Amino acid sequence: MSKMTKVVARQIFDSRGFPTVEAEVFCERISSSAICPSGASTGTYEAFEKRDLGNSKYLGKSVFQAVQNINKIISKKIIKKNVHNQELIDSIMINLDGTKQKIKLGANAILSVSMAVKKLSAKIKGIPLYKNFLVKKNFKLPYPLMNIINGGAHANNGLRIQEFMIRPDRAKSFTESMNICFLVFQNLKKIIKEKKYSVSVGDEGGFAPMISKNEEALNLIVKAIKISVMICMLQIFKDLKRDFLICLRMQY
């Protein structure tokens, strides 16, 4: 049995430059850490992200209380527990909090510890993290959803829809999916440039042109897709032509 020997947390900064929680879990000398993700927009019924609203040094965004909740409260309850028993560890933290939206300890405290535990379990087993979730042996990579235009709280434009995304449904592999998304993204960039809009990106990495109508954003994307389809068809034609010439050479 692999028992946890130490749990520590600290405040770090995320990709947006805001404080967030990092938890690190130990089994003797082996450890794994996890950083709690944080969104720019949160719904009323989402799990509660505990921040120090009264800490003016960090504009009310620091997470020292959540860090302390891990170091002083959560750690004492899960030390010596089996790191491979994820369900038990999660239930201990959920019951310790006792609220529907994790208001007492903070979802950022609970989630960072939970993720670190799962990662450490996989590390000790010597398997990739995704295999630590699998029950079946037959699995495949999911097709990516690509966020290509940002609006709402993720950009400083007038778009009310926050994320305009594409999904390459007809791709036959993950590699082909990425190739399709790459073509659409790069062609969209060219179109936005041609219209004299900025090609700066929003919080989620999609373009954030200064437009206000959702229909205009959709039209830009559709145009980029059509151009990308033509490029793919041209490449297929070139490949077929090359293969045909090769066959002719082989015959003669």
C-alpha positions, 0 to 999 in steps of 0.5 A: 500500500502506498500511503501519503506522507505529506501534503503541502500547498502554495500560491503560484501564478497562472497563465493570466497572471492571477494567483492560484493554488498548487498542491503537492502530495508525497509518498516518501520521496516521490511527489506529484503536484497539480495546479488548480485551473481558474476561469475568467468567467464563473457561473452562479452555481459553479463550485466556489473558488476561495480568494482572499477578497480583503487582501488589497496587496493582490487586489482581492485575488490571492488564495492564501486562505485556500492554501492554509486550508490544505496545509492545516486542515485537509493534509491532516485528514488524508495523511497515511491514506492509500494514494490509489484510493481516489474515491476515498480521498475525494469523499473525505475532502467533500465531507470535510467541506460539507457544503454543496458548492465547496464554500468552506474549504474552497473548490480550488483547495479540494481540486488541486489536492485531488488532481495531485493525488491522481497524478501521484498514483499514476507516477507510482504505478509507472503508467501515463495519467490517462491510463489511471482513469481507464477501466477499458483497454480499448480507447482512442484520443478524442477529437479536438475542439479548437477555440478560434474566436474569443468574445464575452469575458475572454476578449475586449470586443463586442461579441456576446458569445464567449467562444467560437469553436470548430470541430473536425468531425470527418477527420480520420485521426487526431493528426488529421484533426490537428491539420484541419484545425491548423489550416482553418486557424491560419486562414482565419488569421489571413482573412482577419488581416485582410479586413484590417482587424487586429490579429491579437488573441483573447484569454483563450488563444482565439482571435479577438477582432473588434467586431460586435455581431456574432453573425460576422464572427461566424461568417469569418469562420465559414469563409476560413473553412471554405478556403481550407477545404479548397486547399485540402482538395488541391493537395488531394488532387496533387497526391492523386496526380503524383500517384498516377504518374508513379503508376505510369512509370512503373508500367512503362 
